[in-house]
Amino acid sequence: MPIIQLVFLFFPFVSVFLSVRISNDMDILNHEKTAYFEETAFYNQSWLSRWEAPIKVQCFGNYTVEDKIQVMSMIEDVRNDLGTIPIQLVNDGGNLFIHFEDDLSHFNNSEEFKNQQIPFGYMKPQLNRNHELLQADIYIHPALKGIKKHEVLRHEFCHSLGLMSHSSRAYYTENLLGKIIFSNSSAYDDYKSNQHIPILDQEAIKMLYQSQISLKTSKKEFDRMNRNNFL
Ligand SMILES: [Zn+2]
């Protein structure tokens, strides 16, 4: 059989198979991104918060070259998700502060975190009465090292952009604020080595910034409204 006919015979099969697979993945993502947004973006299920002014990221303390590369990479990951809000790394005059200081005073002074046994990070937001973010401080525990340190940093960075809550559901799509269903151990290894902000967090940030949804919207109201308006 001439080669040209072989190609012709195989091509329809390959293209049908590909389109089915892509549409399944897209269906899962479309369903999961709205559910994930609802779980992570509403504070106490009653309101939203986001930056309405340029975001200026500033690092403090004993950060390494790798830490700075991770910060720059996170900024690039979300740059196109933030709609009209610009984001940049600055040396002073910042409003989103990442603290890599060696002292534990921030952790020990906080009643909430005093008895925590394991090293961790946390994010402290300052909001105005309209729930717009005016300042955010991310604290990274000095005992955190390597991959774990940067995973904590990416997690807190998502909080600092307005994804204030956590997700309790398990998702097939990779994310930083909830649980993930891994199809096999190599998918888990891929996740561990991924230095980027995952797709589900990026989609939630996009929905928060690009939909222009009012910050006074409650989760209940969001459910009532036609969700398709925000997709
Ligand atoms: Zn958290």
Residues whose N, C-alpha, C, O or C-beta is under 5 A from the ligand:
A	BS01	ZN	none
